[in-house]
Structure formats: C-alpha cells, structure tokens
Amino acid sequence: MASFCVIGIYVDDMDKAVEFYCGVLGFKEAERYADGCIVRLENEGPPVILEKVESVGKIEYPGFSQVVLGIETDDIKKTSEELREKGVELLYNEPQVFVAGLMMAMRDPSGNVLELLQFNKE
C-alpha cells in the first residue's frame, strides 16, 4: 500500500513562512536543513517541510485541481476570528458549510491555500 511520507510546502520567503506557520498557526520549528532552505515543522501527522523556492504562482481557489492542506479545529468561528485579527488573508467572510461540517480557506504569505476545518460530531 502506498503512503505519503512528507508534506512539502513551497515558499518564496522563509522568514515570513516560519512566522506564519509557527507564530500564527502554532506549529513549532523542529529543524533546519541546507543552510535554512528547508525547515521541518513539528506535526502529529506526516512530516511537514517548508522549502524555499525562487518564485511562486498564484493558485486559483476554489474550482481548480490542486492540493489543499486542511487544519482541524473544534471552533472554526473563534479560530477564524483569531486568524483574521492576526492579519491572515481569509478567503471568505464567514465559515462555509461543506458536506462534513464547516470550512474556512486562507492563504499563507506565499499564496498557498490552506483550509481550516470543523467536522460534524455525530
């Protein structure tokens, strides 16, 4: 059986990316590699790395084929407001209903789309 072994997030500004993922979202920096071009974040799931690239493209969201990472929360309204207060670019004014609960989309400083998810508890 195939399995994912790492999640890579390409970023054009490592300092801004580390501030966003650690300072805003609450991940912790675990290790730096290759003179700081790759940063591994502590995570309960597969390893997450930030990798420095020269440029990034604008991701059209939603409606186009892409990989979107989801971060689970128990209180999407509270978490969304906290992120908005921290200056995070949220893509909707309010959480959106989806088949399994509520979601809110956001962009990181490099334009990568992440979804904040609150699953129905049934």
N, C-alpha and C positions, 0 to 999 in steps of 0.2 A: 504494500500500500504506500502510495506517495504521501509525503507530509511536508509542510512548509517548515523551513529551518531558520529563517530570518525574515524580518520585515525591514526593508530599506526605504528611507525617505530622503529624496534628493533635495538639497537646499543650496541656495546661492550665497548665503551669508551665515556662517556657522555660529557667530556670536548671537545674532538675532534668533536663530533657530533654537539654540540652547536656552536662551532666555524664555522663549515661548514655551517649549516643551517642558522645561524644568520650572522656571519661575511662574508661569501662568497655569499650565496644565498639571503640574505637580509631579512629573517624573523626576528621577534622580539620575545624574550623570554617573555612570559606572566606570567608564574607561575611555581614554583617547588613544587613537592609533594613527600611524602615518603622519606624524607632525600635526595632529589635530584635524586632519582632513576627514576622519571618521570618528564619530562619538557614539559609544554604545550607551543606551539608556536602560536603567533597571526597569524590569517589567515582569509580571507574573506569567505572561504567555511566552510566545517565541521571542527571541532577542529582537530588539528594535535598534536600528542604527541610523544615525544621521550621516549622510555622505555629501561632502562638498562637491558641487559642480559649478561650471563657469556661468551657465545661464539656465533659466527655467522658462517653460512655456506656460501660457495662460490656459488653465483647464476649464472647459465649459461644463457647467454643472447646473442642473441635472440633465439627463437625457442623452448623454453620450457615453460610449463604452469607456470605462476606466476602473481603476481600483480605488476604493474609498475605504479608509480605515475608520472603524467605529470605536467609540469610547463609551462605556456604560456608566450610567448614573441612576441613582434612586429618586432624584428630584430634579427633573430637567428644567423646570421653570426657575428654580433657585440657582442652579448651576449656570444656566444661560444668562441670567441677570448678572451673576458674579463675573462671568467672562466678558460680557458687554461693558461692565464697569472697568475692567482691566484693558479695554481698548481692542478686544478681539473682534475681527470682522465676521459678524454673523450674517448668514445669507437669507434669513427670514426674520420678520419682526417677532413672531411667536412660534413656539414648537408646533410642528406639523404632525398630523396623525398619519401613521402607516400601519400596515396590517398587523404588526406585532406590538404596537404601542405608540410612543411619541418619539420624534426625532427633531434635531436642530443641526443645521450644517454650518460650518465655519471654514475659514481659510487660515493657514499658517502664514508666516511672513514671506515665504517663497511662493505662495499661491496654491499649495497643496490643499485639497479638500478633505476635511475630517467630519465625521458625523457624531454627534452626541446622541445616545440612545437610552430611552427609558422603556424597558419591556413591560408588557402587561403581566401582572401577577395573578394568575388564575389556577 
